[in-house]
Amino acid sequence: MFYKYHIAFMVMEITLSGILISFERTFLHDKNIIGYLVYLRY
């Protein structure tokens, strides 16, 4: 019983960290695009 909960918790942690990493990557990518557009404008 406890073992099953442990596996579920690990899976949840991995998915949450994956979502955070992907969100961080897209956010940084958007920031880079914005910076590039500003650089092109001036």
Backbone bond lengths (Angstrom), bond angles and torsions (degrees), N, CA, C in turn:
res aa  C-N    CA-C-N  psi(-1)  N-CA   C-N-CA  omega(-1)  CA-C   N-CA-C  phi
1 M - - - 1.463 - - 1.530 110.22 -
2 F 1.326 115.69 -52.75 1.465 120.58 -179.72 1.522 110.73 -63.64
3 Y 1.329 115.72 -36.66 1.469 121.04 -178.96 1.530 110.59 -62.54
4 K 1.349 115.75 -42.78 1.466 119.95 178.93 1.526 110.43 -61.42
5 Y 1.329 116.58 -43.94 1.464 119.76 179.26 1.524 110.55 -62.35
6 H 1.318 116.27 -38.41 1.460 120.90 -179.41 1.531 110.08 -62.69
7 I 1.336 116.88 -44.69 1.473 120.87 179.52 1.530 109.71 -63.27
8 A 1.333 116.48 -44.08 1.465 120.36 -179.35 1.527 110.30 -61.30
9 F 1.331 116.56 -41.30 1.460 120.86 179.91 1.523 110.46 -64.21
10 M 1.332 116.60 -41.87 1.466 120.72 178.66 1.522 110.75 -61.97
11 V 1.342 116.42 -44.82 1.470 120.70 179.86 1.522 109.84 -61.87
12 M 1.343 116.37 -44.17 1.457 120.79 179.79 1.521 110.36 -61.07
13 E 1.336 116.95 -43.47 1.455 121.23 -179.77 1.528 110.61 -61.88
14 I 1.337 116.24 -43.75 1.473 120.87 -179.34 1.527 110.17 -62.86
15 T 1.344 116.99 -44.94 1.465 119.42 -178.82 1.526 110.50 -65.36
16 L 1.340 117.22 -41.28 1.462 120.12 179.50 1.518 110.83 -62.81
17 S 1.333 117.17 -44.73 1.466 120.38 -179.95 1.526 109.66 -64.87
18 G 1.334 117.58 -37.62 1.459 120.91 178.18 1.518 111.43 -63.60
19 I 1.343 116.27 -42.33 1.465 120.57 178.54 1.525 109.59 -63.43
20 L 1.338 116.77 -43.89 1.460 120.40 179.77 1.520 111.05 -62.13
21 I 1.334 116.95 -43.99 1.468 120.66 -179.11 1.528 110.09 -63.51
22 S 1.337 117.63 -44.80 1.466 120.42 -178.98 1.527 110.09 -64.98
23 F 1.358 117.33 -40.83 1.465 120.99 178.62 1.520 110.33 -63.27
24 E 1.343 116.52 -42.75 1.456 121.33 179.21 1.524 110.10 -61.62
25 R 1.336 116.14 -44.45 1.472 120.68 -179.33 1.518 110.64 -61.53
26 T 1.344 117.92 -47.02 1.463 120.26 -178.62 1.527 110.07 -64.99
27 F 1.339 117.13 -39.04 1.463 120.65 -179.82 1.520 110.38 -63.72
28 L 1.347 116.48 -45.76 1.463 120.40 178.97 1.526 109.82 -64.70
29 H 1.322 117.12 -38.68 1.460 121.16 178.91 1.530 109.71 -62.34
30 D 1.353 117.07 -44.82 1.464 121.04 178.17 1.524 110.18 -61.32
31 K 1.333 117.04 -42.14 1.461 120.23 179.08 1.523 110.28 -61.55
32 N 1.337 116.88 -40.64 1.460 120.38 178.80 1.523 110.54 -63.77
33 I 1.329 117.07 -40.78 1.467 121.29 179.56 1.527 109.12 -63.89
34 I 1.341 117.19 -44.23 1.464 121.14 179.82 1.529 109.55 -61.82
35 G 1.335 116.39 -45.00 1.461 120.44 178.79 1.520 111.33 -61.09
36 Y 1.322 116.58 -39.03 1.463 121.01 -179.83 1.527 110.45 -66.66
37 L 1.348 116.70 -41.39 1.466 120.26 178.70 1.524 110.54 -64.07
38 V 1.335 116.60 -41.31 1.466 120.37 178.34 1.525 109.56 -63.74
39 Y 1.332 116.11 -40.57 1.471 121.43 178.89 1.532 110.38 -62.89
40 L 1.339 117.05 -40.57 1.464 120.45 178.96 1.525 110.79 -67.48
41 R 1.322 116.81 -36.72 1.460 120.76 -175.90 1.530 111.10 -65.73
42 Y 1.345 117.99 -39.90 1.478 120.81 -175.75 1.505 113.46 -96.91
